[in-house]
Amino acid sequence: MKKYYTQMEAAKMGIITPEMEIVAQKEYITPEELRELVAKGEVCIPCNVNHKSISPEGIGTKMRTKINVNLGISGDAKDYEIEMQKVDMAHKFGAEAIMDLSNYGKTNTFRRQLIEKSPAMIGTVPMYDAIGYLEKDLLEISAEDFLKVVKAHAEEGVDFMTIHAGINRRAVEAFMREGRKMNIVSRGGSLLFAWMMMTGNENPFFEHYDEVLDILHEYDVTISLGDALRPGCIDDSTDAGQISELIELGNLTLRAWEKNVQVMVEGPGHMAMNEIAANMKLQKRLCHNAPFYVLGPIVTDIFPGYDHITSAIGGAIAASSGADFLCYVTPAEHLRLPDINDVKDGIIASKIAAHAADIANGYPHARDRDNEMAAARHVVDWDEMFRIAVDGEKAREYFESTPPADRHTCSMCGKMCAVRTTNMILAGEKVEFCTEK
């Protein structure tokens, strides 16, 4: 029986895997070019050997910007049926990844169902699941216990895991010394910080990093190096804590690659627009051009209820400046567990940011669909416009909610439609507004 290699291991050996073939076709590059990028770590293909329903995707250099959808239950909202509806919504609108961030009770039944049915990459944060999975309070959990949860998620078929290995004692010292307005806003980061402070021990994911990598290597799980000290308000961005952790993540990236484990690095967070491009370049430099996965960034702190918009602005700037993977943000961010409508709004906002960045970056064929839309609008073909639109159902509902007298226009401009007027003149027709036509 053929020995299994991780995607990175195969790439370094000159082997083009079936997953590389699929991704290369999707991304308009040759399999050999993709293999070289995977071997260098500039592209990862998160694809657990036990995730049989996956449609492989590449994240990183020369790849389309991908988006991730977060979902999962909490102690205050624990309806798995609703969460599965959100999964269907993510699939419908083409999200390339779904993260199960459930943090209450036994979550593995839902996660197994998710992995069984989902063509999207599946991610988790084992730290979230540790308390419910182990049924222990935080102070009672040992380093070995944390590794058990990582192993369990890997066996289930999770494709990538957020591991907050960078918040070690050195990073904590920088955070404590400088101080912050918002302190630590990463849920996993705050739990690890609390565990470290209560026990006096080093971060178990940092101390036992090689053991974590051995588990991930066995199942070809991509490590997503979590940014526990990401800024939680724009005033904390690019501070000593964030940069200190980023330096640690750069070293951890190299250590993972040495063990043929694929890597993504996670980034901010809340950040003013004028800092985003520099942060993308800094991350790529310190983390050796590993794929960069960003939450937002959220560019202003005073619009709760609209943070799908504040993050889409930041995400578009980030992706056009080097970020490879956008984590969606919903209107419910900072307020509640998102409902199905929040999830849709978050997906669409992130899709806008990702697509706009792909156009700006000159990604092959990124403009094709936009050009199709322009052609349909030119001849005022509404049905074709609705077919091309990412959310054609909503577009049709808007159009038909106030139907125009003349279907060759819409109810805003009527006969004064600029497209109609220009088309008529170019066709040699007379434009009249004061007579019935």
C-alpha positions as CSV (number, residue, x, y, z in Angstrom):
1,M,0.0,0.0,0.0
2,K,1.3,3.4,-1.0
3,K,2.6,5.5,2.0
4,Y,0.6,8.7,2.5
5,Y,2.4,12.0,2.4
6,T,1.1,15.4,3.5
7,Q,0.6,17.9,0.6
8,M,3.8,19.7,1.6
9,E,5.8,16.5,1.9
10,A,4.6,15.3,-1.5
11,A,5.4,18.7,-3.0
12,K,9.0,18.7,-1.6
13,M,9.4,15.2,-3.1
14,G,8.3,16.4,-6.5
15,I,5.0,14.6,-6.3
16,I,1.9,16.3,-7.7
17,T,-1.1,15.0,-5.7
18,P,-4.7,14.6,-7.0
19,E,-5.6,17.6,-4.8
20,M,-2.9,19.7,-6.4
21,E,-4.3,18.8,-9.8
22,I,-7.8,19.9,-8.8
23,V,-6.6,23.2,-7.2
24,A,-4.4,24.0,-10.2
25,Q,-7.3,23.7,-12.6
26,K,-9.4,25.9,-10.4
27,E,-6.7,28.6,-10.1
28,Y,-5.5,28.8,-13.7
29,I,-1.9,27.7,-13.0
30,T,0.0,24.6,-13.9
31,P,0.2,21.7,-11.4
32,E,4.0,22.0,-11.4
33,E,3.8,25.7,-10.5
34,L,1.4,24.9,-7.7
35,R,3.6,22.1,-6.4
36,E,6.5,24.5,-6.1
37,L,4.4,27.0,-4.1
38,V,3.1,24.2,-1.8
39,A,6.7,23.0,-1.3
40,K,7.8,26.5,-0.3
41,G,4.8,26.9,2.0
42,E,3.4,29.9,0.1
43,V,0.3,27.9,-0.7
44,C,-1.5,25.4,1.6
45,I,-4.2,23.0,0.6
46,P,-6.1,22.1,3.9
47,C,-7.3,18.6,3.2
48,N,-7.5,16.1,6.0
49,V,-7.1,12.5,4.9
50,N,-10.4,11.7,6.6
51,H,-12.5,14.4,5.0
52,K,-13.8,12.5,2.0
53,S,-16.4,15.0,0.8
54,I,-14.0,17.9,0.4
55,S,-13.5,19.8,-2.8
56,P,-9.8,20.9,-2.3
57,E,-8.9,24.6,-2.3
58,G,-5.6,26.4,-2.3
59,I,-4.9,29.4,-0.1
60,G,-1.9,31.7,-0.7
61,T,0.2,33.1,-3.5
62,K,-1.5,33.3,-6.9
63,M,-4.7,31.8,-5.4
64,R,-8.1,33.5,-5.4
65,T,-9.0,35.2,-2.1
66,K,-11.0,32.6,-0.1
67,I,-13.5,33.3,2.7
68,N,-14.4,31.4,5.9
69,V,-17.8,31.2,7.7
70,N,-17.9,30.8,11.4
71,L,-20.8,29.0,13.1
72,G,-21.5,26.7,16.0
73,I,-23.5,26.6,19.2
74,S,-23.0,28.3,22.5
75,G,-24.5,27.8,26.0
76,D,-27.2,30.4,25.2
77,A,-28.0,29.2,21.7
78,K,-27.7,25.5,21.1
79,D,-29.9,24.5,18.2
80,Y,-27.9,22.4,15.8
81,E,-30.6,22.4,13.2
82,I,-30.2,26.1,12.8
83,E,-26.4,25.7,12.6
84,M,-26.9,23.2,9.8
85,Q,-29.1,25.7,7.9
86,K,-26.2,28.1,8.2
87,V,-23.9,25.4,6.7
88,D,-26.3,25.2,3.7
89,M,-26.2,28.9,3.3
90,A,-22.4,28.9,3.3
91,H,-22.4,26.2,0.6
92,K,-25.0,28.1,-1.5
93,F,-22.9,31.2,-1.7
94,G,-19.6,29.4,-2.3
95,A,-17.8,29.9,1.0
96,E,-14.6,27.9,0.7
97,A,-14.3,27.2,4.5
98,I,-16.5,26.7,7.5
99,M,-15.2,26.8,11.1
100,D,-17.2,25.0,13.8
101,L,-16.6,27.2,16.9
102,S,-19.1,25.4,19.1
103,N,-18.1,25.9,22.7
104,Y,-20.9,24.1,24.7
105,G,-21.4,20.4,25.4
106,K,-20.5,17.5,23.2
107,T,-19.9,19.0,19.8
108,N,-18.4,16.0,17.9
109,T,-21.8,14.7,16.6
110,F,-22.5,17.9,14.8
111,R,-18.9,18.2,13.6
112,R,-18.9,14.7,12.1
113,Q,-22.1,15.5,10.2
114,L,-20.6,18.7,9.0
115,I,-17.4,16.9,7.8
116,E,-19.5,14.1,6.1
117,K,-21.6,16.5,4.0
118,S,-19.4,19.5,3.4
119,P,-17.3,20.1,0.3
120,A,-15.8,23.2,2.1
121,M,-12.7,23.0,4.2
122,I,-13.6,22.5,7.9
123,G,-11.7,24.3,10.7
124,T,-11.9,24.3,14.5
125,V,-10.3,25.8,17.5
126,P,-9.6,22.9,19.8
127,M,-9.2,25.2,22.8
128,Y,-12.9,26.2,22.6
129,D,-14.0,22.6,22.7
130,A,-11.6,21.4,25.5
131,I,-13.8,22.2,28.5
132,G,-17.0,20.6,27.0
133,Y,-15.1,17.7,25.5
134,L,-13.2,16.9,28.6
135,E,-15.8,18.0,31.1
136,K,-13.2,19.7,33.2
137,D,-12.8,23.2,34.5
138,L,-10.0,25.2,33.0
139,L,-7.7,24.9,35.9
140,E,-8.1,21.1,36.0
141,I,-7.0,20.7,32.3
142,S,-3.5,19.4,31.8
143,A,-1.2,20.0,28.8
144,E,-1.8,16.3,27.8
145,D,-5.6,17.0,27.9
146,F,-5.3,19.8,25.3
147,L,-3.4,17.5,23.0
148,K,-6.2,14.8,23.3
149,V,-8.7,17.3,21.9
150,V,-6.3,18.2,19.0
151,K,-6.0,14.4,18.3
152,A,-9.8,13.9,18.4
153,H,-10.5,16.8,16.0
154,A,-7.8,15.5,13.6
155,E,-9.2,12.0,13.7
156,E,-12.7,13.3,12.9
157,G,-11.5,14.9,9.6
158,V,-10.9,18.6,10.5
159,D,-8.8,20.2,7.7
160,F,-7.3,23.1,9.7
161,M,-7.1,24.0,13.3
162,T,-6.5,27.3,15.0
163,I,-3.7,26.7,17.5
164,H,-2.7,29.7,19.7
165,A,0.9,28.6,20.1
166,G,2.4,32.1,19.8
167,I,1.2,33.5,23.1
168,N,4.1,32.2,25.1
169,R,5.7,33.8,28.2
170,R,7.7,36.3,26.0
171,A,4.6,37.5,24.2
172,V,2.7,37.8,27.5
173,E,5.5,39.9,29.0
174,A,5.3,42.3,26.1
175,F,1.5,42.5,26.5
176,M,1.6,43.0,30.3
177,R,4.4,45.6,30.0
178,E,2.7,47.8,27.4
179,G,-1.0,47.5,28.5
180,R,-4.0,47.9,26.2
181,K,-7.4,49.5,26.0
182,M,-9.1,46.1,25.2
183,N,-6.6,43.6,26.6
184,I,-7.1,40.2,25.0
185,V,-10.1,39.7,22.8
186,S,-9.3,36.3,21.3
187,R,-11.5,33.7,23.1
188,G,-8.9,31.0,22.7
189,G,-6.1,33.4,23.6
190,S,-7.8,34.6,26.7
191,L,-8.4,31.0,27.9
192,L,-4.8,30.1,27.4
193,F,-3.6,33.4,29.1
194,A,-5.9,32.5,32.1
195,W,-4.6,29.0,32.2
196,M,-0.9,30.2,32.1
197,M,-1.5,32.8,34.8
198,M,-3.4,30.4,37.1
199,T,-1.0,27.5,36.7
200,G,2.3,29.3,36.3
201,N,3.1,27.1,33.3
202,E,4.1,27.9,29.7
203,N,1.5,27.8,27.0
204,P,1.0,24.0,26.4
205,F,0.7,24.4,22.7
206,F,4.1,26.2,22.6
207,E,5.8,23.9,25.1
208,H,4.5,20.8,23.3
209,Y,4.5,22.2,19.8
210,D,6.4,19.3,18.3
211,E,3.8,16.9,19.6
212,V,1.1,19.0,18.2
213,L,2.8,19.0,14.8
214,D,3.2,15.2,14.9
215,I,-0.6,14.8,15.3
216,L,-1.3,17.3,12.5
217,H,1.2,15.6,10.2
218,E,-0.4,12.2,10.7
219,Y,-3.7,13.4,9.2
220,D,-2.4,16.3,7.0
221,V,-4.1,18.9,9.1
222,T,-3.1,22.5,8.3
223,I,-2.1,24.5,11.4
224,S,-3.6,28.0,11.5
225,L,-1.4,29.8,13.9
226,G,-3.8,31.9,16.0
227,D,-3.2,35.5,16.9
228,A,-4.2,35.5,20.5
229,L,-3.0,39.1,20.9
230,R,-4.8,40.5,17.9
231,P,-6.1,44.0,18.5
232,G,-9.7,44.2,19.7
233,C,-10.0,48.0,19.0
234,I,-8.3,50.2,16.6
235,D,-6.2,51.9,19.3
236,D,-4.5,48.6,20.1
237,S,-3.4,47.8,16.6
238,T,0.3,47.3,15.7
239,D,1.3,47.4,19.3
240,A,4.1,45.5,21.1
241,G,1.9,42.6,22.0
242,Q,0.7,42.0,18.5
243,I,4.1,42.3,16.9
244,S,5.8,40.2,19.7
245,E,3.4,37.4,19.0
246,L,3.8,37.8,15.2
247,I,7.6,37.3,15.6
248,E,6.9,34.1,17.5
249,L,4.5,32.9,14.8
250,G,7.2,33.4,12.2
251,N,9.5,31.0,14.1
252,L,6.6,28.5,14.6
253,T,5.9,28.6,10.9
254,L,9.4,27.4,10.1
255,R,9.2,24.7,12.7
256,A,6.0,23.4,11.2
257,W,7.4,23.4,7.6
258,E,10.4,21.4,8.9
259,K,7.9,18.7,9.9
260,N,6.0,19.0,6.5
261,V,2.9,20.5,8.2
262,Q,1.1,23.1,6.2
263,V,0.7,26.6,7.7
264,M,-1.6,29.6,7.7
265,V,-1.0,32.6,10.0
266,E,-3.9,34.5,11.5
267,G,-4.0,38.3,11.7
268,P,-5.9,41.3,13.0
269,G,-8.5,42.2,14.2
270,H,-9.4,45.8,14.5
271,M,-7.2,48.2,12.6
272,A,-7.4,51.7,11.0
273,M,-7.4,51.7,7.2
274,N,-4.0,53.4,7.0
275,E,-2.3,50.6,8.9
276,I,-3.6,47.6,7.0
277,A,-1.3,47.5,4.0
278,A,1.8,47.8,6.2
279,N,0.6,45.0,8.5
280,M,0.1,42.7,5.5
281,K,3.6,43.3,4.3
282,L,5.0,43.0,7.9
283,Q,3.3,39.6,8.3
284,K,4.5,38.3,5.0
285,R,8.0,39.3,5.9
286,L,8.1,38.0,9.5
287,C,6.2,34.8,8.6
288,H,8.2,33.9,5.4
289,N,5.3,34.5,3.0
290,A,3.0,31.9,4.6
291,P,-0.7,32.3,3.7
292,F,-2.3,35.0,5.8
293,Y,-5.8,34.6,7.3
294,V,-7.4,37.8,8.6
295,L,-10.5,38.6,10.7
296,G,-11.8,41.7,9.0
297,P,-9.9,43.9,9.8
298,I,-12.6,46.0,11.3
299,V,-11.7,49.6,10.5
300,T,-13.8,51.5,13.1
301,D,-15.3,50.5,16.4
302,I,-18.5,52.5,16.6
303,F,-20.8,50.6,14.2
304,P,-22.1,47.6,16.1
305,G,-24.9,46.1,14.0
306,Y,-23.0,47.0,10.8
307,D,-19.7,45.2,11.3
308,H,-20.1,43.1,8.2
309,I,-19.6,46.5,6.4
310,T,-16.7,47.7,8.6
311,S,-14.9,44.4,8.1
312,A,-15.6,44.2,4.3
313,I,-13.9,47.6,3.9
314,G,-10.9,46.3,5.9
315,G,-11.0,42.9,4.2
316,A,-10.9,44.4,0.7
317,I,-7.9,46.5,1.6
318,A,-6.1,43.6,3.3
319,A,-6.7,41.2,0.4
320,S,-5.6,43.7,-2.2
321,S,-2.4,44.2,0.0
322,G,-1.4,40.5,0.4
323,A,-4.0,38.7,2.7
324,D,-5.1,35.4,1.3
325,F,-8.1,34.3,3.3
326,L,-10.8,36.4,4.9
327,C,-12.9,35.3,7.9
328,Y,-16.3,36.7,7.5
329,V,-17.9,39.1,10.1
330,T,-21.6,39.3,10.5
331,P,-23.9,42.3,11.6
332,A,-24.2,40.4,14.9
333,E,-20.5,40.7,15.7
334,H,-19.9,41.9,19.3
335,L,-23.7,41.5,20.0
336,R,-25.0,37.9,19.8
337,L,-24.7,34.6,18.0
338,P,-25.6,35.3,14.4
339,D,-28.9,34.1,13.0
340,I,-29.4,32.8,9.4
341,N,-29.9,36.3,8.0
342,D,-26.8,37.6,9.8
343,V,-24.8,34.7,8.3
344,K,-26.0,35.5,4.8
345,D,-25.1,39.2,5.2
346,G,-21.7,38.3,6.5
347,I,-21.0,35.9,3.6
348,I,-22.1,38.4,0.9
349,A,-20.0,41.2,2.5
350,S,-16.9,39.0,2.6
351,K,-17.5,37.8,-0.9
352,I,-17.6,41.4,-2.1
353,A,-14.3,42.1,-0.3
354,A,-12.6,39.0,-1.7
355,H,-13.9,39.5,-5.3
356,A,-13.0,43.2,-5.3
357,A,-9.5,42.4,-4.2
358,D,-9.1,39.7,-6.9
359,I,-10.1,42.3,-9.5
360,A,-7.6,44.8,-8.0
361,N,-4.8,42.1,-7.9
362,G,-5.4,41.1,-11.6
363,Y,-6.4,37.6,-10.8
364,P,-7.0,35.6,-14.1
365,H,-10.6,35.9,-15.2
366,A,-11.7,37.8,-12.1
367,R,-13.5,40.4,-14.3
368,D,-15.3,37.9,-16.5
369,R,-18.5,37.8,-14.6
370,D,-18.5,41.6,-14.1
371,N,-18.1,42.0,-17.9
372,E,-21.0,39.6,-18.4
373,M,-23.1,41.8,-16.1
374,A,-22.1,44.9,-18.0
375,A,-23.2,43.2,-21.3
376,A,-26.6,42.3,-19.8
377,R,-27.1,45.8,-18.4
378,H,-26.2,47.3,-21.8
379,V,-29.1,45.6,-23.4
380,V,-31.3,45.9,-20.3
381,D,-31.8,42.1,-20.0
382,W,-33.1,41.7,-16.5
383,D,-33.3,37.9,-16.4
384,E,-29.7,37.7,-17.5
385,M,-28.7,40.2,-14.8
386,F,-30.4,38.1,-12.2
387,R,-28.7,35.0,-13.4
388,I,-25.2,36.6,-13.3
389,A,-25.7,38.3,-9.9
390,V,-24.2,36.5,-6.8
391,D,-27.6,36.9,-5.1
392,G,-30.0,37.0,-8.0
393,E,-33.0,36.2,-5.8
394,K,-32.5,39.4,-3.8
395,A,-31.9,41.4,-7.0
396,R,-35.1,40.1,-8.6
397,E,-37.1,40.8,-5.4
398,Y,-35.9,44.4,-5.4
399,F,-36.7,44.9,-9.1
400,E,-40.2,43.3,-8.8
401,S,-41.2,45.0,-5.5
402,T,-41.8,48.3,-7.5
403,P,-42.3,47.1,-11.1
404,P,-41.7,49.7,-13.8
405,A,-44.3,50.5,-16.5
406,D,-41.7,49.8,-19.1
407,R,-39.6,46.6,-18.4
408,H,-36.7,48.1,-20.4
409,T,-36.2,50.4,-17.4
410,C,-36.4,50.3,-13.6
411,S,-38.8,52.2,-11.3
412,M,-36.1,54.7,-10.3
413,C,-35.4,56.4,-13.7
414,G,-38.3,55.2,-15.8
415,K,-38.1,56.5,-19.3
416,M,-35.2,58.7,-18.3
417,C,-33.0,55.6,-17.9
418,A,-29.5,56.6,-19.2
419,V,-29.0,53.2,-20.8
420,R,-32.3,53.4,-22.6
421,T,-31.7,56.9,-23.8
422,T,-28.3,56.2,-25.2
423,N,-29.3,53.0,-26.8
424,M,-32.2,54.7,-28.6
425,I,-30.0,57.6,-29.9
426,L,-27.3,55.2,-31.1
427,A,-30.1,53.1,-32.8
428,G,-31.2,56.3,-34.7
429,E,-34.5,56.6,-32.7
430,K,-36.1,59.7,-31.3
431,V,-36.2,60.1,-27.5
432,E,-39.5,61.5,-26.2
433,F,-40.8,61.9,-22.7
434,C,-44.0,63.8,-23.0
435,T,-45.9,61.4,-25.3
436,E,-47.0,57.8,-24.6
437,K,-44.7,55.4,-26.4
